Amino acid sequence: MTTFIKPIWGLFVCILLLSACQSNKEWTYLKTIDLADSTPIGLTAYQGNIWIADGDHNRLVELDKEGNIKNKLEGWERPMHLDSDAQTLYIPEYGSDKIIQWNNGQKSFMSITDSLDAPAGISVYKNEKAIADFYNHRILYFNGTKWISFGKEGKAQGDLYYPTDVQITTSKIYVADAYNNRVQVFDKTGKALQVIGQTERMNAATGIYVSNKQVFVTDFENDRVLIYDLEGNLQQSINQGLNKPTDLLIIEKELYIANYKGKNLMVYQR
């Protein structure tokens, strides 16, 4: 019995170690997608393609996954950090103080029972929505029933200082608290739960993406992307080829980084 159990136990330990190594595998550079004259601020995947908010040129740019430009939509008022669901593309217009809904080529305004001042980011999750309300230093959140507001200008935990991006997950709301140089995590009542990134000396946390295992944040002025586990432990820092990164997106196990000054998308894999 003993001689039978030991090999099995050893195999089990090896499988666990291999699994741990795979889960901690780092993201590595894959390719660069040149965007010509476009300066990307926000990214989202919509109806099988990648959509870019080119705020400097007041337009949206649609790419396929190989990086070929499919469409350019002009006439927006500084679009910022985008999001989408199966039917609709959501565009926060920093210049008009509106959230635009784009559905089958038709524009409509999101109905909000409050006023925005330079919305910089939006997140949509099922029937929930959250807006990073830049100059109001807050998050405006629709919980499926009503809108609530949380955050105020300040430096303490729970305060915000020019939030630029936001993401809703199953039970939490993550905020790129840009000029507090950190990520903050809230529950869905607006209670502050966690601060991420203070020890890494971020300088303008502009964009955020949360997977089921990791938190990604663009450290704009430091020309890098910082990757944390969900407990806030730093796992990796990416800086190869980055020049003022603004946003991130994962599509089919590939990490796309909006490289604002580089006028490209940097793509990583693991």
N, C-alpha and C positions, 0 to 999 in steps of 0.2 A: 504493500500500500504506500509506504513512504517513497519508494523509488518511482512510483507512478505520479504522485502529487507534485514532487519537486519540479520536474520538467514543465508540467502544466502551469504551475505558479510562476515559473520563470518566464514562460511565454506570455502570460497575462501582464506581467510587469513590463516586458518589452513593448507590448501593444500600447500600454498606457503612456510610456515614454515617447513612443513614436507619435501618438496622437497629440501629446503636449507640444512636441517639436513642430508638428504641422500647424497647430493653432497659433504658435508664436512666430510663424514664418513671416519674414519682412516683405514689404512691398518693394519691388524693383522696377527700374525704368524699362518701359516697353517701346514707346515711340512718341513723337511730337506731331501734332496736327496744326499746321500753319493756318492762321485765320486772316492772312493778308492785312487789310487795314482795320480789322475789327478789334476792339479792346473789350474783352469779356469781363463782365461783372457778375452775372448770375447764370446758373446752369440748371436745366431740368431735362428729364426724358419725357417725351410726349408723343404718343401714337407711333412708337418705333424709331423715332429720331431724337437727336440732341438739339435742344433749343438754347440759344445764348442771348442774354440781354446785353446788347452793346449800348450801354448808357451814354457814352460819349457822342455817339452818332444817332441817338434817339431811334433805335431800330432793334428788331429781333432777327436773329440769323438762325436758320434751320439747317442742320447737317445730318447726313447719314452717319452710321457708326464708323465708317472708314474715313470720315472727315470731309467728304465732298459736300459742297454747299448746294442745298436744294432750293432755298428760298431766302429772300430778305424782305422783311416787312418794315416799311418806313413809317414815320409819323407818330412815334410814341413820345412821351414826355419823361425822359430819363428812366427807362425801365431798370429794375434792380434785381434782387434775388427772387427767382421764379419758383413756382411749384406747379404740379399738375395732378389730375386724376385721370381716369379712363376717358372721360368726355371733354374735360375743360383744361385749358392753360390759364394759370392765374398770374397776372402781371402787376406788381406794385409799381405805380408811377410816382417816383420821388418828386417830379416836377408838378404834378397835378393834384397830389394828395388823395389819389383815388386808387382802388384796386380794380383792375380791368379783368373781366372774364372773356376768354376767347374760345368760342365753340363753333366748329364748322365754318370758320371764316366770319362769324358774327361777334361783334363786341357788345358787352353789357357791363354795367357797373355793379360791383358787389354792394348789397344793401347792408349798411352798417349804422347802428344807432348811436353814433358818436362821430367826432371829427378827427381826422388824421393830420399830422404835420410831417410830411416827407416820409411816407412808408418805405422802408428799405428792404424788407423781406417778408415772405409769407410761407406758411406751412399748412398743408391740408391733410387731414387724417380721418378717413371715413366721413362722418358728418361734422367733424370739428375743424376749426380754422384758427390760426394764430398769426398776428401781424406784428412785426417789429416796427414800432412807431418812433422813428429816429429822434426827432426834436422834442417829442413829449416824454422821452426817456422811460418808455413803458412797453409792455406787451398787451395788446388787445386780443382777447381770446373768446371764441364762441364755442361753448361746451356741448352744442347740439340743441340747447334750449334757449340760452341767452348769452349775451356778450358780458364779459367781465374785464376789468382792467387791473393790472398789477405792475408794480415797479414805480419808482420815482427817481429823480435826479439825485445822485449821491455815490458814495464809495463803499458803504457798508454792504454786508451780505444782504441780498434782496433788493438793493438799490441798483439802478442801471445808469450808464453814461453813454448815450448814443448807441443803442443796440442796432445792429445791422442785419442780423439773420436769426432765424428761429426754426426749430423743428419739433413737432409733436411726435411722441412715441406712444406705446400702449398705455403707460401710466405717468409719463413725465413730459415736461416741456424744456427743451434745451435752448439756451440763448447765447448768441455771440455778443457778449457785452463789450463792444469794440474798444472803447477808450478807457474802460476799466481794465483792459488787457487781460481778459479772462473769459471763461465759459461759466455760465451759471445754470443750475438745474433747479426746476420748480416742480411741485406737484400741480394737479389741475385745479386747485383752488387758489393758486398763486403763492403758496408757501415755499420759501427758499429752502432747498434741501442740501445743496452741494455747490462748491466752487472748484473749478478745474483750471489748472494752468498757471497759478500764481508763481510757483517756484521756477518756471521756465522763462520768466521775464519776457512775456509776449509784448509786442508793440503793435497794437491795433489788430484785435481778433475779429476779422471781417466776415468770414464765412464758416458755416458749420454743416457737417453731415454726420448722422448717427446711424450705424448699422446695428445688427443684433448683438455685436460683440465689442465694437470700437466707436470712439468719438474722434472725428477728424476736424481740425480747425486750421484755417489759414491765418498765419502770423504775418500780416501784410508787410509791415515795415522791416521785418527781419528776413524776408524772402525765404520763407520756409512753411512747411506743413507739419503740424504736430499731431501725433496719433496716440490716443490714450485707450486704456481699457475702460470699462464702464464704472470702475471704482476710482478713476482719475489718475491711475499710474501711467506715466509716460512709457510707451512701447517703442516709438520710432520717431525720428525727425528726418524729414525729406527736404533737401534744398537744391538738389541737382537741377540746374537749368531754370530755377524759379526766379522771377522778377516781378514782385508785387502780386502774389496770388490772392484771389478774391473769393473763390467758391470751389466746391467739390461735389462729386457725384460718383456713385458706383453703379456700373451697368455690367451685368454678366461677369462678375469677378474682376472687372477692370476699374481702376480708380482714375477718373478724369479730374484734372485740376485746371481751373480757369486762371491763366497766367496773364494778368492784365497788361503789364508793361512789355511782356514778351510777345503779345498779340498771338497767342497760341494756346492750345490745350496740351498739357503734359499728361501722358497716359502711363500708368503703373499697373503691374500685375503681381500676383503672389501665388 
